[in-house]
Every structure is written in structure tokens, then in C-alpha cells.
Amino acid sequence: MGACCSKLTICWWHSHLEPSLLESPTLEKGGKNDRSSLAPSLICELSLKDLKAATNGFSTYNIVSEHGDRAPNLVYKGKLDGNNDRQIAVKRFHKTAWPDSRQFIEEARSVGNLRSERLANLIGYCCEGDERLLVAEFMPNGTLAKHLFHWDTQPIKWAMRLRVALYLVQALEYCRSKGRAMYHDLNAYRVLFDKDGNPRLSCFGLMKNSRDGKSYSTNLAFTPPEYLRTGRVTAESVVYSFGTLLIDLLSGKHIPPSHALDLIRIKNFWTLMDSSLEGHFSKDDAMELMRLASRCLQNEARERPNSKSLITVLMHLQKETEVPSYVLMSIPDGTQSTKPPLPLTPMGEACFRMDLTSIHKILEKIGYKDDEGIASELSFQMWTNQMQETLNCKQKGDSAFRAKDFATAVDCYTQFIDGGTIVYPSVFARRCLSYLMNDMPQEALADAMKAQMVFPEWPTASYLQAATLFSLGMDSDAQECLNDGTNLEANRNKT
């Protein structure tokens, strides 16, 4: 994700400052509208200029969408200037798509609030004039379609196919649990492989249809029956599409569901199986996967299983669970580094272990000494009664934080921050931990990112991002932030 020390983090924080701290931006095509009424999000707004530079002017050489992604909505590979060479995927919609800028921004921010290691997460958007663009994590190891249908050296191993099926349905269940059960045009091009070879579901399919968009491809043979009747996507429609993907994984081909079901019904199972897997899979497991696919492909939507029951079955089928995905995929280990990792500091160790009590002790010990020279005078209210009231809120928050009354600490620190007169990174850090103590990791992550914006070289901000990401189950991103914090602290100790 690149949440640490990145341009994306800075853009996110700028776009969500309180109105008293930053002038509210203007919506294109909507006049002077207040974006603060839109739902807050963990993603940032990027400029068209930045994205043009990142994609070499939207060069055709940067297009990575192998099937055109329902052209003319193309996906480009890019690299943001000054973003530690981190690559991004940029989806550029046709000019007639998303005519309502507010609807586009609301959708992007809603999808952007999803954070899972099973997703290629959305990290930014651009809405300027007629331009509508989404920015997501770049997945360097291609699509499932490429590895399944167009492999060069060897087919995907059976154990990896089972892992793809499980990870994919886990992604769908996560989205459903967050109120985003609808996924549009689920297919093998929507499944991507990250630097470690782990399969992830593209976030682009979570966006609701734009005016000229279609939920499914024009190939009616792969379209859920109810969509043909009503033109609407349901959670059951997504399960149907998942069934077509199970057939893809079994056969290594994009076979129409009706044909696959005919073969299963007449018990001509093995003609359906990928011949390149012969002798390398369990027939019992293959039969179970076929039964699962046929249940997903039932004509009546109500007869299809839900994602939770699919996870239960697929968990039992997993093979070689101890083998990393990059080994099964025969690709280099994306986590290897030429430099040996630095030993963790006490704060890094506490965040790695998610020891919130130890983090609290360390933050109390640090106090506000790291804020020296950082707090900014942002208004002429410095010596007014209003300023004194605002400072009183911080003092009450500090007392509550010290007493481990974290709910009160959140309330008091929020009043202080909303006052908008002084920005203390340590206040964001304390409210971040208070949010974690109240089981609010999304809000905690936002505060850790804000602390880093105020004080980019502060190791504590990176450490706290790591803790919040660990709590969200995003271990690889958390480890990246942990490394950033460790390096920042090592550099600080050299000076």
C-alpha cells in the first residue's frame, strides 16, 4: 500500500484537514461545493498532472490491462515521482463515464475504506473536469488469466489453484462484511498476483456501475441468469461468477458454465480437468471442487451457497499450506532484501507484538518532547480565551490518557484537534492508540498517517501505522511501516 512516508499519505492528509486548517477544495462540474460533507476515507486525491507524469502521459506502452478492461476504460502501470519508486495501477475511465463527480468521489472513498491483504487496495483517485481515474496498488506478477490460460513455462500448480480459490472467496466475504457485497464482472482478469505471489482481487470491480458501464461482459454464456432477466447484480450473481472461476481453475480454460455443468451431470468429469495437471492432483479434491462449482452455477440464485460456506469447504481442501505462494508460482521472493533488517527498537517490538499496554507506557514516557519545533501557530487566537479552552481540552485528554480512560481521551483530543489552532503530532499519536484501545483500527490508522504528515521523520508515526495495519490484518504493509520506523530511528540516532 505504501502508507509509510509516501506522497499518497501526504495527499490523503491534506484532503482531510479540518476546514479551519485548509481551504475546502472545489468540486469540478459542481461549483463551490464542500467536500467535507462527503464520507471520510483512507485514500487520497491526486492531480491529473501527477498521474500523467506517473504514466508517461498515459502512454500505450504503460497499458497493463490484458483484455482492455472493458475498453475504453484502460488500466495503466505508473510510478509516482518521489514515492520511493513504488508502482501504481491507474484506471482511466472514458469521458462519458461517471458524469456526476460527487457520485464518483463518494464511491471511490467508500471503496477506499476497504483494506485487506486479499485485495489490490484502492489508494487514490482523481476527479478533474471530465477525467475520472482510480489509483490502486500495483500487482507486479500479472493476472490469473495470464498464468492460467497463457502460461509459458509451466501451468499453475494444483495447490496454488486451491489457494487462489480460497483467497478469492475470502476477499469476497471481507467485502460483504464491510457492506460491499456487489462485485461487477468477476473473472480471471480481476485476480492479480502481488510481489509475494499471493492472489488478490482487484478493487476496481467494487465500484458501482457508471452510466456507460456494464456489470458483465457481452459474452452471455458467462452471465448470471438473473442478470440477463433483470440487469441487476446481486450477491448471488457474484457467487455464480465465482463458480465460473472455479471451472477456469479446474480446466485451465474459459469454458462456458452450461458446457461444464453438462460434463459434470453426465459424470464425464475428467474431460473437464486441465490435462497439464495429470498425475499432480487429488481426484477426491477435484471432485469436491466440481461439486462446489456446480452449486455456485445453479440457475436459481437462492440455491447457491454463500461465501462463508464456500470458505469452510475450501479451507479443508488446502494443500501445501506451509509453502509460500512465490514458491508455488516459481517467482522470485518479493520480500528479499539486499540489506539485513535492523533489530527492532522497544517501540517497534511493542507494535510488532501489538502490545498496546507497552505502547501506552512508551508514549507516556516520550510525552511531548518530539513536538519541540513542530507545533505550528495557525491562527491569531493564540492568547484568546478560545485558545485557552482548546488547550484545556488537550490537558483533559492527557489526564484521561494517563488514567487509561481512552474513550474520554478520544473525545477530548478530538475537541482539541477540531479547535484547529495548533497541530501536535503527539496528540494524533495518543488519539491513535486510544482508538486502538477502543477497537477502532481504521480511525487509528488515519491518525497515525496525520502524525506522519505533520512530522515526516518521526519514527513513532511509522511504528503506529504498523500497529494499526497489523490490527487490520495487513501484515506485509505493516512490516513495511515497521521497517520504515526502524530506519528512521536508526538515522536519528546517527545524528
C-alpha positions as CSV (number, residue, x, y, z in Angstrom):
1,M,0.0,0.0,0.0
2,G,2.8,2.4,0.7
3,A,1.2,4.0,3.7
4,C,4.5,5.0,5.1
5,C,6.5,8.1,4.2
6,S,4.8,8.4,0.8
7,K,3.3,11.1,-1.4
8,L,0.0,9.3,-1.1
9,T,-0.1,9.6,2.6
10,I,0.6,13.4,2.4
11,C,-2.2,13.8,-0.3
12,W,-4.6,11.9,1.9
13,W,-3.9,14.1,4.9
14,H,-4.2,17.3,3.0
15,S,-7.5,16.4,1.5
16,H,-9.0,15.7,5.0
17,L,-7.7,18.6,7.1
18,E,-10.4,20.4,9.1
19,P,-11.9,23.4,7.2
20,S,-10.2,25.8,9.7
21,L,-6.8,24.4,8.7
22,L,-7.1,24.2,5.0
23,E,-9.4,25.9,2.5
24,S,-12.1,23.5,1.2
25,P,-11.4,22.4,-2.4
26,T,-13.9,22.8,-5.2
27,L,-15.7,20.0,-7.0
28,E,-15.3,20.0,-10.7
29,K,-18.6,20.5,-12.6
30,G,-20.3,21.3,-9.3
31,G,-19.2,24.8,-8.4
32,K,-18.1,25.6,-4.9
33,N,-19.2,22.5,-3.0
34,D,-18.0,21.5,0.4
35,R,-16.3,18.1,0.2
36,S,-16.4,17.8,4.0
37,S,-19.9,16.6,3.7
38,L,-18.6,13.5,1.8
39,A,-17.8,10.4,3.8
40,P,-14.1,10.4,5.1
41,S,-11.8,8.0,3.5
42,L,-8.3,6.5,3.8
43,I,-7.4,7.3,0.2
44,C,-6.0,10.5,-1.2
45,E,-6.9,12.8,-4.1
46,L,-4.2,13.1,-6.8
47,S,-3.9,15.6,-9.5
48,L,-4.3,14.8,-13.2
49,K,-0.8,16.3,-13.7
50,D,0.7,13.8,-11.3
51,L,-1.0,10.9,-12.9
52,K,0.0,12.0,-16.4
53,A,3.6,12.2,-15.2
54,A,3.3,8.8,-13.5
55,T,2.1,7.0,-16.7
56,N,4.3,8.9,-19.2
57,G,1.3,10.8,-20.5
58,F,-0.9,7.7,-20.4
59,S,1.4,6.1,-22.9
60,T,0.1,3.0,-24.7
61,Y,3.3,1.3,-23.6
62,N,2.1,1.6,-20.0
63,I,-1.2,-0.2,-20.6
64,V,-1.3,-3.4,-18.5
65,S,-4.9,-4.4,-18.9
66,E,-4.6,-7.5,-21.0
67,H,-8.2,-7.7,-22.1
68,G,-8.7,-4.0,-22.3
69,D,-10.7,-4.0,-19.0
70,R,-13.9,-3.4,-21.0
71,A,-12.2,-0.8,-23.2
72,P,-12.2,2.2,-23.4
73,N,-11.7,2.1,-19.6
74,L,-8.0,1.3,-19.6
75,V,-5.6,0.4,-16.8
76,Y,-2.0,1.8,-16.8
77,K,1.1,1.0,-14.9
78,G,2.6,4.1,-13.3
79,K,5.2,5.3,-10.8
80,L,4.6,8.4,-8.7
81,D,7.5,10.9,-8.6
82,G,9.2,11.0,-5.2
83,N,7.2,8.0,-4.0
84,N,10.1,5.6,-3.3
85,D,9.7,4.2,-6.8
86,R,6.5,2.5,-5.7
87,Q,4.4,1.4,-8.7
88,I,0.7,2.1,-9.0
89,A,-2.1,0.9,-11.3
90,V,-4.2,3.7,-12.8
91,K,-7.7,3.1,-14.2
92,R,-8.8,5.8,-16.6
93,F,-12.5,5.9,-17.4
94,H,-14.0,7.0,-20.7
95,K,-15.0,10.7,-20.6
96,T,-18.7,9.7,-20.7
97,A,-18.4,7.6,-17.5
98,W,-19.3,9.0,-14.1
99,P,-20.8,12.3,-15.2
100,D,-21.7,13.1,-11.6
101,S,-18.4,14.0,-9.9
102,R,-19.8,13.8,-6.4
103,Q,-21.1,10.2,-7.0
104,F,-17.6,9.2,-8.3
105,I,-15.8,10.7,-5.3
106,E,-18.3,9.1,-2.8
107,E,-17.8,5.7,-4.5
108,A,-14.1,6.0,-4.6
109,R,-13.9,7.0,-0.9
110,S,-16.2,4.2,0.1
111,V,-14.2,1.5,-1.8
112,G,-11.0,3.2,-0.5
113,N,-12.0,2.4,3.1
114,L,-11.6,-1.3,2.4
115,R,-8.2,-2.6,3.5
116,S,-7.4,-6.3,3.1
117,E,-4.4,-8.3,2.1
118,R,-6.8,-10.2,-0.1
119,L,-7.5,-7.1,-2.2
120,A,-5.4,-5.0,-4.6
121,N,-6.5,-2.0,-2.5
122,L,-7.6,1.4,-3.8
123,I,-5.2,4.1,-2.7
124,G,-6.2,7.2,-4.6
125,Y,-8.4,8.9,-7.2
126,C,-8.5,11.9,-9.5
127,C,-11.6,13.9,-10.4
128,E,-10.8,16.9,-12.7
129,G,-13.1,18.2,-15.4
130,D,-14.3,15.1,-17.3
131,E,-11.5,13.0,-16.1
132,R,-12.3,10.1,-13.7
133,L,-9.3,8.0,-12.6
134,L,-8.7,5.4,-9.8
135,V,-5.3,4.6,-8.4
136,A,-4.6,1.2,-6.8
137,E,-1.7,-0.9,-5.6
138,F,0.2,-2.3,-8.5
139,M,0.4,-6.1,-8.6
140,P,3.7,-7.0,-10.4
141,N,3.1,-10.7,-11.2
142,G,0.2,-10.5,-13.6
143,T,-3.3,-11.8,-13.7
144,L,-4.8,-15.2,-13.1
145,A,-5.8,-15.2,-16.8
146,K,-2.2,-14.9,-17.8
147,H,-1.0,-17.7,-15.6
148,L,-3.9,-20.0,-16.2
149,F,-4.6,-19.5,-19.9
150,H,-1.3,-18.2,-21.4
151,W,1.5,-19.8,-19.4
152,D,4.9,-20.1,-21.0
153,T,7.0,-22.5,-18.9
154,Q,4.6,-24.4,-16.6
155,P,1.0,-24.4,-15.5
156,I,-0.2,-23.2,-12.1
157,K,0.2,-26.0,-9.6
158,W,-2.8,-27.7,-8.1
159,A,-2.1,-26.4,-4.6
160,M,-1.9,-22.9,-5.9
161,R,-5.2,-23.2,-7.7
162,L,-6.8,-24.2,-4.5
163,R,-5.2,-21.3,-2.7
164,V,-6.4,-18.9,-5.4
165,A,-10.0,-20.1,-4.9
166,L,-9.8,-19.7,-1.1
167,Y,-8.1,-16.3,-1.1
168,L,-10.6,-15.0,-3.7
169,V,-13.7,-16.1,-1.7
170,Q,-12.1,-14.7,1.4
171,A,-11.8,-11.4,-0.4
172,L,-15.4,-11.5,-1.4
173,E,-16.5,-12.4,2.2
174,Y,-14.4,-9.5,3.6
175,C,-16.1,-7.1,1.1
176,R,-19.5,-8.4,2.0
177,S,-18.8,-8.0,5.7
178,K,-18.0,-4.3,5.0
179,G,-21.2,-3.7,3.1
180,R,-19.7,-4.1,-0.4
181,A,-21.2,-7.5,-1.5
182,M,-21.6,-6.4,-5.1
183,Y,-18.7,-7.2,-7.4
184,H,-19.0,-6.4,-11.1
185,D,-17.8,-8.8,-13.8
186,L,-15.7,-11.2,-11.6
187,N,-13.4,-13.0,-13.9
188,A,-9.8,-14.3,-14.2
189,Y,-8.5,-10.8,-15.2
190,R,-9.7,-9.4,-11.9
191,V,-7.5,-11.7,-9.9
192,L,-3.9,-10.4,-9.6
193,F,-0.7,-11.6,-8.0
194,D,1.3,-9.4,-5.7
195,K,5.1,-9.3,-5.3
196,D,5.0,-12.4,-3.0
197,G,2.9,-14.3,-5.5
198,N,-0.3,-14.1,-3.4
199,P,-3.6,-13.8,-5.3
200,R,-5.6,-10.6,-4.7
201,L,-8.9,-9.4,-6.0
202,S,-8.9,-6.1,-7.9
203,C,-10.7,-3.3,-6.1
204,F,-11.9,-1.8,-9.4
205,G,-14.8,-4.3,-9.7
206,L,-16.2,-2.9,-6.4
207,M,-17.1,0.4,-7.9
208,K,-20.8,0.7,-8.8
209,N,-21.7,1.0,-12.5
210,S,-21.1,4.3,-14.2
211,R,-23.5,5.5,-16.8
212,D,-21.9,3.7,-19.7
213,G,-20.6,0.7,-17.7
214,K,-21.9,-2.9,-17.8
215,S,-21.8,-5.2,-14.8
216,Y,-20.9,-8.2,-17.1
217,S,-19.1,-8.8,-20.3
218,T,-21.1,-9.1,-23.6
219,N,-20.4,-12.8,-23.6
220,L,-23.8,-14.0,-22.4
221,A,-22.6,-17.6,-21.9
222,F,-20.8,-16.5,-18.7
223,T,-23.5,-14.1,-17.4
224,P,-25.7,-15.0,-14.3
225,P,-29.2,-15.9,-15.4
226,E,-30.8,-13.3,-13.2
227,Y,-28.7,-10.5,-14.6
228,L,-30.0,-11.4,-18.1
229,R,-33.6,-11.2,-16.7
230,T,-33.3,-8.0,-14.6
231,G,-30.0,-6.3,-15.4
232,R,-29.1,-6.1,-11.7
233,V,-26.2,-7.6,-9.8
234,T,-26.9,-9.4,-6.5
235,A,-24.7,-11.2,-4.0
236,E,-25.9,-14.5,-5.6
237,S,-24.7,-13.2,-9.0
238,V,-21.2,-12.8,-7.6
239,V,-21.3,-16.4,-6.3
240,Y,-22.3,-17.5,-9.9
241,S,-19.3,-15.7,-11.3
242,F,-17.1,-17.3,-8.6
243,G,-18.4,-20.7,-9.9
244,T,-17.2,-19.8,-13.4
245,L,-13.8,-19.1,-11.9
246,L,-13.7,-22.5,-10.2
247,I,-14.3,-24.0,-13.7
248,D,-11.4,-22.0,-15.0
249,L,-9.2,-23.3,-12.2
250,L,-10.2,-26.9,-12.9
251,S,-9.9,-26.8,-16.6
252,G,-7.3,-24.2,-17.4
253,K,-9.7,-22.9,-20.0
254,H,-12.5,-20.4,-20.1
255,I,-15.3,-23.0,-20.6
256,P,-19.0,-21.8,-20.7
257,P,-20.7,-22.8,-17.5
258,S,-23.5,-24.7,-19.3
259,H,-21.0,-26.9,-21.0
260,A,-19.1,-27.6,-17.8
261,L,-22.3,-28.5,-16.0
262,D,-23.3,-30.9,-18.8
263,L,-20.0,-32.7,-18.4
264,I,-20.4,-32.9,-14.6
265,R,-24.0,-34.1,-14.9
266,I,-23.1,-37.0,-17.2
267,K,-20.2,-37.8,-14.9
268,N,-17.7,-37.1,-17.7
269,F,-15.6,-35.3,-15.1
270,W,-12.1,-35.9,-16.2
271,T,-12.6,-34.4,-19.7
272,L,-13.1,-31.2,-17.8
273,M,-9.8,-31.3,-16.0
274,D,-6.7,-29.5,-17.2
275,S,-4.6,-32.2,-18.9
276,S,-1.4,-30.4,-17.8
277,L,-2.2,-31.4,-14.2
278,E,-2.4,-35.1,-14.9
279,G,-1.0,-37.1,-12.0
280,H,-0.5,-33.9,-9.9
281,F,-3.8,-33.6,-8.1
282,S,-6.1,-35.5,-5.8
283,K,-9.2,-36.8,-7.7
284,D,-11.2,-36.6,-4.5
285,D,-10.3,-32.9,-4.1
286,A,-11.1,-32.3,-7.8
287,M,-14.5,-33.9,-7.4
288,E,-15.2,-31.8,-4.4
289,L,-14.3,-28.6,-6.3
290,M,-16.5,-29.7,-9.2
291,R,-19.4,-30.2,-6.8
292,L,-18.8,-26.8,-5.4
293,A,-18.7,-25.2,-8.8
294,S,-22.0,-26.8,-9.8
295,R,-23.7,-25.5,-6.7
296,C,-22.4,-22.0,-7.4
297,L,-23.7,-22.3,-11.0
298,Q,-27.3,-23.2,-10.1
299,N,-29.9,-21.4,-12.3
300,E,-31.9,-20.4,-9.2
301,A,-30.0,-17.8,-7.2
302,R,-31.4,-19.0,-3.8
303,E,-29.9,-22.5,-4.3
304,R,-26.3,-21.2,-4.5
305,P,-24.0,-21.3,-1.4
306,N,-22.9,-18.1,0.4
307,S,-19.3,-17.0,0.8
308,K,-19.0,-18.3,4.4
309,S,-19.9,-21.8,3.4
310,L,-17.6,-21.7,0.4
311,I,-14.7,-20.7,2.7
312,T,-15.5,-23.7,5.0
313,V,-15.2,-26.2,2.1
314,L,-12.2,-24.6,0.5
315,M,-10.3,-24.4,3.8
316,H,-10.4,-28.2,4.1
317,L,-9.0,-28.6,0.5
318,Q,-5.9,-26.6,1.0
319,K,-2.6,-28.3,0.2
320,E,1.0,-27.4,0.9
321,T,-0.2,-24.6,3.2
322,E,3.3,-24.1,4.6
323,V,4.8,-23.4,1.1
324,P,4.9,-19.7,0.2
325,S,3.0,-18.6,-2.8
326,Y,6.1,-17.3,-4.6
327,V,7.5,-20.9,-4.4
328,L,4.3,-22.4,-5.8
329,M,4.3,-19.8,-8.5
330,S,8.0,-20.2,-9.3
331,I,8.7,-16.5,-9.0
332,P,11.4,-14.6,-7.0
333,D,10.7,-13.9,-3.4
334,G,9.4,-10.3,-3.3
335,T,10.3,-9.8,0.3
336,Q,14.1,-10.5,-0.1
337,S,16.3,-7.5,0.6
338,T,20.0,-6.9,-0.1
339,K,20.3,-5.2,3.4
340,P,19.9,-7.2,6.6
341,P,17.0,-6.0,8.6
342,L,17.8,-3.7,11.6
343,P,16.9,-5.0,15.1
344,L,13.6,-3.8,16.4
345,T,13.6,-1.0,19.0
346,P,11.4,-1.3,22.1
347,M,8.6,0.7,20.3
348,G,9.0,-1.4,17.2
349,E,8.9,-4.6,19.2
350,A,5.7,-3.5,21.0
351,C,4.0,-2.6,17.8
352,F,5.1,-5.9,16.2
353,R,3.6,-7.8,19.1
354,M,0.5,-5.5,19.2
355,D,1.4,-4.9,22.9
356,L,-0.9,-1.9,23.4
357,T,0.0,-1.6,27.1
358,S,3.7,-1.3,26.3
359,I,2.9,1.3,23.5
360,H,1.0,3.3,26.1
361,K,3.9,3.3,28.5
362,I,6.3,4.4,25.8
363,L,4.1,7.2,24.6
364,E,3.7,8.4,28.2
365,K,7.5,8.4,28.7
366,I,8.0,10.3,25.4
367,G,5.5,12.9,26.4
368,Y,5.6,15.8,24.0
369,K,9.4,16.3,23.7
370,D,9.2,15.2,20.0
371,D,6.8,18.1,19.3
372,E,9.5,20.7,20.0
373,G,9.7,23.0,17.0
374,I,6.9,21.1,15.3
375,A,3.7,22.7,16.7
376,S,2.6,25.4,14.4
377,E,0.8,28.7,15.2
378,L,-2.1,28.6,12.7
379,S,-4.3,31.5,13.9
380,F,-4.2,34.7,15.7
381,Q,-6.2,33.2,18.5
382,M,-3.0,32.2,20.4
383,W,-3.7,34.2,23.5
384,T,-7.5,34.3,23.4
385,N,-10.0,32.6,25.7
386,Q,-10.8,30.3,22.8
387,M,-7.2,29.1,22.6
388,Q,-7.2,28.5,26.4
389,E,-10.3,26.4,26.2
390,T,-8.7,24.4,23.4
391,L,-5.6,23.8,25.4
392,N,-7.8,22.8,28.4
393,C,-9.2,20.0,26.2
394,K,-5.7,18.7,25.5
395,Q,-4.9,18.7,29.2
396,K,-8.1,16.8,30.0
397,G,-7.2,14.4,27.2
398,D,-3.7,13.9,28.6
399,S,-5.2,13.2,32.1
400,A,-7.6,10.6,30.6
401,F,-4.9,9.0,28.5
402,R,-2.7,8.7,31.6
403,A,-5.6,7.2,33.5
404,K,-6.3,4.8,30.6
405,D,-9.7,6.3,30.1
406,F,-9.3,6.0,26.3
407,A,-12.9,6.9,25.4
408,T,-12.7,10.2,27.2
409,A,-9.2,10.7,25.7
410,V,-10.6,10.4,22.2
411,D,-13.4,12.9,22.9
412,C,-11.0,15.5,24.5
413,Y,-8.3,15.1,21.9
414,T,-10.9,15.4,19.1
415,Q,-12.1,18.7,20.6
416,F,-8.5,20.0,20.7
417,I,-7.8,18.9,17.1
418,D,-11.1,20.4,15.9
419,G,-10.1,23.7,17.5
420,G,-7.6,24.0,14.7
421,T,-5.1,26.3,16.3
422,I,-2.1,24.1,17.0
423,V,-1.1,20.8,15.4
424,Y,0.8,18.4,17.7
425,P,1.9,15.1,16.1
426,S,1.9,13.5,19.6
427,V,-1.8,14.3,20.1
428,F,-2.6,12.4,16.9
429,A,-0.3,9.6,18.2
430,R,-2.2,9.5,21.5
431,R,-5.6,9.6,19.9
432,C,-4.4,6.8,17.5
433,L,-3.6,4.5,20.4
434,S,-6.8,5.5,22.2
435,Y,-8.7,4.4,19.0
436,L,-6.8,1.1,19.0
437,M,-7.7,0.6,22.6
438,N,-11.4,1.1,21.6
439,D,-11.1,-1.4,18.7
440,M,-11.3,1.3,16.0
441,P,-8.3,0.5,13.8
442,Q,-9.4,2.4,10.7
443,E,-9.6,5.7,12.7
444,A,-6.3,4.8,14.4
445,L,-4.6,4.4,11.0
446,A,-5.9,7.8,9.9
447,D,-4.4,9.5,13.0
448,A,-1.0,7.7,12.5
449,M,-0.9,9.0,8.9
450,K,-1.8,12.5,10.1
451,A,1.0,12.4,12.7
452,Q,3.4,11.5,9.9
453,M,2.2,14.3,7.7
454,V,3.0,16.8,10.5
455,F,6.3,15.2,11.3
456,P,7.5,13.1,8.3
457,E,10.8,12.0,10.0
458,W,9.1,10.9,13.3
459,P,9.6,7.1,13.8
460,T,6.7,6.8,16.2
461,A,4.2,7.7,13.4
462,S,5.5,4.9,11.3
463,Y,5.5,2.5,14.2
464,L,1.9,3.3,15.0
465,Q,0.9,2.8,11.4
466,A,2.5,-0.6,11.6
467,A,0.4,-1.4,14.8
468,T,-2.8,-0.3,13.1
469,L,-2.1,-2.3,9.9
470,F,-1.3,-5.4,12.0
471,S,-4.7,-5.0,13.7
472,L,-6.3,-4.7,10.2
473,G,-4.7,-8.0,9.1
474,M,-2.4,-6.2,6.6
475,D,0.8,-7.8,7.8
476,S,3.0,-7.1,4.8
477,D,2.1,-3.4,4.7
478,A,2.6,-3.3,8.5
479,Q,6.0,-4.9,8.2
480,E,6.9,-2.2,5.6
481,C,5.9,0.5,8.0
482,L,7.8,-1.2,10.8
483,N,11.0,-1.2,8.7
484,D,10.5,2.5,7.9
485,G,10.2,3.3,11.6
486,T,13.3,1.3,12.4
487,N,15.3,3.0,9.7
488,L,14.1,6.5,10.7
489,E,15.1,5.8,14.3
490,A,18.5,4.5,13.2
491,N,19.1,7.6,11.1
492,R,18.0,9.8,14.0
493,N,20.5,8.1,16.4
494,K,23.4,8.7,13.9
495,T,22.9,12.5,14.1
